């Protein structure tokens, strides 16, 4: 990919002219803005693109470079500044640390509303809750589907909390998008390319979870599928990978957080609930994630974990979540960030 880094002296007319030149040449320009910086990425035959660009006098207004990474649009070579994703009044990325909390699965309206009010009181920015639940066993609770989405939308109206929920099929993207503020792609669907491309054609913010046996490069290449379709609002999620260890549900890769932050400009979220599968480990792993540079946490919370229809064993109760958020606030200050 060729990256055109435009200088502040390049005005709107100049930028539009470069974009028009690229489009007339049969290529798709990928425009990115962060602060005072503007970049245009062009993917294709690099020698041909350079020949086309040489016809236009760019040197006065731009610096032209090439990216060496296989993940083009997700790389720091394409965009040096951190991406910041806006969800209503909430910003994800930069100095902000966001807390996404709620039940693994939406069970009913009253319970979801009660949990939402409690997590908001403790500092949560976004309500998580599954309406579609892809499970290992076909006999396990599969979620309330559209009824669950309607419950999440009603709870958002009552609490003001934006909603994140999973979408598992390309055919459901439009449906889930009507109700949710953030679309979640679960670990099992990280390489469902038809789903990634469909979400990429929306402008909806998306949380992309790392596959349970996927490398970081594979995660970033999956993000590239979404970005290449025109959706820049991608967050990466480390949720643990499968190893030989049996004491935890998964092995949460803390080193993935700073590494992803080094090579990519996309926000990084950590899921300590799935990452450990052990509720007593969630506080320690959450603190470690923030210290490592995570931009947010995705935590399962339930008023009665023992009776939850899904993943109660890895869910905090509201009191435990409240205590954790107080401790996380101190960690955030220590690393010059804020919750």
Secondary structure, 3 states (H helix, E strand, C coil): CEEEEECCCCCHHHHHHHHHHHHHCCCCEEEEEECCEEEEEECCCHHHHHHHHHCCCCCCCEEEEECCCCCCCCECCCCCCCCCEEECCEEEECCECEEEEECCECCCHHHHHHHHHHHHHCCCCEEECECCCCCCCCCCCCCCCHHHHHHHHHHHHHHCCEEEEECCCHHHHHHHHHHCCEEEECHHHCCCHHHHHHHHCCCCEEEEECCCCCCHHHHHHHHHHHHHCCCCCEEEEECCECCCCCCCCCECCCHHHHHHHHHECCEEEECHHHHHCCHHHHHHHHHHHHHHCCCEEEEEECCCHHHCCCCHHHCECHHHHHHHHHHHHHHHHHCCCEC
